[in-house]
Amino acid sequence: MHVARRLLSLVLTLVVASVLIFCVIEVLPGDPAAFMLGMNAQPEAVDALRAQMGLDAGLVSRYFTWAGGLLTGDFGASYTYRVPVAELIGDRVWVSLPLALYALLLSTIIAFPIGIIAAMRRGKAADYGIMGATQLGIAIPNFWFAMFLVVIFAINLRWVRAGGFPGWEDPLAAIGALTLPAIALALPQASILARIMRSALIDTLDEDYVRTARAKGLSQGGVVRGHALRNAMIPVLTIIGLQFSFLLAGAIIIENVFYLPGLGRLLFQAINQRDLIVVESTVMLLVMAVVVVTFLVDMAYAIVDPRLRR
Amino acid sequence: MKTLALTLAAALCATTAMAQNTSITLGMQLEPPNLDPTGAAAGAIDEVVYANIFEGLTRFGSDGAVLPALAREWEVSEDGLVYTFTLVEGATFHDGTAFDAQDVKFSLDRARAEDSTNAQKALFASIADVEVLSPTQVAITLSAPNGALPFNLAWGDAVIVAEESAADNATNPVGTGPFRFADWVQGDRVEMVRNDDYWGEAVALESATFKFISDPTAAFAAMMAGDLDAFPTFPAPENLIQFEADPRYNVIVGSTEGETILAMNNGLEPLNNPLVREAVSRAIDRQSIIDGAMFGYGTPIGTHFAPHNPAYVDLTELSAFDPERSRELLAEAGYPDGFTTTLKLPPPAYARRGGEIIAAQLREVGITVEIQNVEWADWLETVFRGRDYGFTIVSHTEPMDIGIYARDGYYFDYAKPEFVALIDELEATSDEGARTDLMQQAQQMIAEEHVNAYLFQLAKTGVADARLRGLWENSPTQANDLTGVSWAE
């Protein structure tokens, strides 16, 4: 029942989102054909290009062509690049998705242990140290940290390139190219996640059942492993879900610093060039990703908390 | 394991050593939207393909001179109406098809056809007919004499394409040039390799990669880290001093065809009054804009003409910086307390940074401007087409474009009949001396009437590895011509 309800709301969200996205983007001032042909273009050349792009059709009919295409997997062709949008997005997903996963992996690997340590040593030196460090991690802008990494590892040490993406033909080089960006993205995320982990764990450690477990002779570590951690996972999972969506679309600044051909940069470029069909499809895809991730997180709640399975 | 690592390291060293001598990686700030120069205005397209992949009948040299390319030579009939071009022999397109007069006819007819989407269709407006005389001879008949035809045909928008491949040039460009297209990773790079069947003199480079890096800081890092061999139009003038101090790099400063102007809406009260426009021009201190917005790079101009052109007249005195005189002019025009209007700024740094300085200078004489930052697409629609603006700052990068002042309904709304007559006469004249005289009259007229406030000629500031030779210093058209580029030992 829970699953069916969630699925229905997922579909409805997507339909509403597609209408909203289409309307908002179509009202942007600026004509893609005029943008392509620039300042010296003759009006009839612009009209010819508009017709070629299919922009002379009405708004409603264009919405249905687009939305119908989404259902069948045909996203149409980019106005500026003249290649299928699906192909364009497909290439970028292979940069953005691995980057988001990489950053998320680093962020959880860092956040979980330090969050747990801080909670278990609440009020002690280790806790203060970790809290101070995470405060700094949140405060440092990630683009600044990214440039700092570039100066050290690319310009001074010359261990890695300053940016760019070589492609997945050489997986080691590809992972290498994503490493600095992933670190730059992971630092603030890990700081946030560690703080959430700490406070969620502290909250559960104050619960009665924890006191009961301790009274029954379980060690502090045993309580955390056996009872508290599992109960602290719900807020942590929520944050991880939100962070993943953010990392997928919100990496644009980091993509710029490392000139990675990711989704964020595609979106930015497409907005500037009024490549409306690319903007619409990319935003729609991101909405889908967010909705699906939220759905999966919901499902994960049910795994950690059996009460939600009903 | 250790041997594997050693082999890998050796292989890596070998490729970098080889790459140093015969390949080049160039940085560009903007990625071309597609690779067909005959179907879009974006300068980034020509920056990749011009002279490298595609060639026209004529071409620009680095000094702006019009040189023969696919046309070996040409003759003009007595009445100036028929141009007969003799084509080079043995040229082929990259897909193996032969180049001949039929391709010339196809390309020119396609560009001027009714459903053409050529961004510079006006270049071909004077062509009445293109006739194939023999496989190596083409006659172009004009409806009226046009001395600028060889110049017009040198533009990237006039390159010769083949009927078989024209439709796919946007993603798979097939030309006759010394490099053939190899790969395009959208958002990252375009790669090309030497065309070993090239009809002309072989080029030194074996391959070239154009990498697209939009962020100025990232561009700096990529140059400093050695990821790029050159960044011919470097986006961060503030960093040039660091490259100048470093013996590994050369800073290349040249000129472009970009007249940077504070455009005024001549159809809008009170800017329709020449006195007010003069007041605006005189309120602006060009040098402080060049220093403040462009870090000193740029040449002051007093009219819409490139200072490196032999026909240029220095008219900066007509609008010399004089705030006192500016206030007098405003009072004389009936605006003793100044007025308020909008200043719409497109994204380039010259506009955004320059706009702040100009706004402050105009405030000194009582003119209040409301700054609005707009994107290019927005600018094209509201300012350029809608003429909904008071002031805007833009660099007109097309070569020899003083003719835009004769266009009816152009965004600054000038098109005075006397000026239109002057430009019509210029187009019909092919004698060089007479053309120079007419061009100078035209420069004088728009400067005296202060149609726009003329700021400076945009400089081309590039950075390159100190061992690279043969990159274009100037930018007569937006291009990265690699035909003469090589590595010094």
Interface residues (C-beta under 8 A of the other chain):
Chain A: L28 P29 G30 D31 P32 A34 F35 M36 L37 G38 M39 N40 A41 Q42 E44 A45 A48 L49 Q52 T80 Y81 R82 V83 L88 D91 R92 M147 V150 V151 A154 I155 R158 R161 A162 G163 G164 F165 G167 N256 V257 F258 Y259 L260 P261 G262 R265 L266 Q269 I271 N272 Q273 R274 D275
Chain B: E31 P33 N34 G39 A40 A41 A42 E114 D115 S116 T117 N118 A119 Q120 K121 A122 A170 T171 V185 Q186 G187 D188 R189 K211 F212 I213 S214 D215 T217 A218 A221 A222 M224 A225 G226 D227 P347 E375 W376 A377 D378 L380 E381 T382 F384 R385 H396 E398 D401 I404
